[in-house]
Amino acid sequence: MRILIELPSWLGDAVMATPAIENIMNYYKNSEFIFIGSLVSIEALMNHPKVSNTFVIEKKYSSLFKISKKLGPFDIFYSFRGSFRSKILKLFISSKKKFQFDKNNYQKNLHQVQKYNNFINDCMETRLNPGKLILHPSLNHINHNLKPIFGINPGSSYGVSKRWSPIKFSQIASELSNNFDILIFGGPKEKQIAAEIEKNLISRGVKNYKNISTKTSVKDLINHISTLDLFVTGDTGPMHIAAAFEVPTVAIFGPTKATETSQWMNDKNINIKKNLSCQPCMKRKCPLKHNNCMKLIKADEVLSALKSLN
């Protein structure tokens, strides 16, 4: 049996889909599985031992027909995306059975992992429970540092409303630098924030840090996060990667719903958020232009939570 799985586009969503994907694979044993999706989602999950091949979807709509012909026929097609683009892909894909995720079919405030798992239960007519998040690092990363590693993930590609102050991040890192080596993460959109944190650490006399912002692939990111001993982050893809490895994590929530996108099955996790009347707005920019859901979270509050996990 050949089964094609279209992954969610966002890194965090792709990681949160892994329990549902594992249930599909365990249900249809001895089948051939192929992944298709965005570059980041494919890079995150391409090392799965049960996947025979992976394909990255190009942004042009014209590429959807071409790739569907290249893929050939399937017995089942599962799409974890509900976008118009994915609906077109579904039309082109040759498959005996086709299923597509629709968020409107599932209860609001239900965790995204459960939504994805309910989707595949509906498709397979099963009642399987979602397990833990599962990622497969491309290599066994060993921490050769003399000190444990504290990771900082200061940004979010979702939008500025999810970002916490770089000064506060550097305050926390400075306080922990005697006991931890510091690792600063970030993608292209976080390059400036990471540079600000680095500048503040230098001004505080902290030398045991590495700024790897914009210097890692998704595979490298997974490898690095898997070695962390402590982590602070916003509601981001790296937060879910950390959950997969049960890294002790403090997650800072602002405009998004912690009930739906918090870490899944990580007992070493603390969420910090302010229960303001405007939360959660789910906006990329604060509509009230004050961003108090993030600004009112103090460095001491986050530091105390981190120390309680250490």
Secondary structure, DSSP 8 states (H G I E B T S, - for coil): -EEEEE--SSHHHHHHTHHHHHHHHHHSTT-EEEEEE-HHHHHHHTT-TTEEEEEE--SSTHHHHHHHHHH--EEEEEE---SHHHHHHHHHS-EEEEEE--GGGS-TTS-HHHHHHHHHHHHHT------------SS------SS-EEEEE---TT-GGG---HHHHHHHHHHHTTT-EEEE---GGGHHHHHHHHHHHHHTT--SEEE-TT---HHHHHHHHHT-SEEEEESSHHHHHHHHTT--EEEE-SSS-HHHHS-SS-SSEEEE----TT-----SS-TTS--HHHHTS-HHHHHHHHHHH-
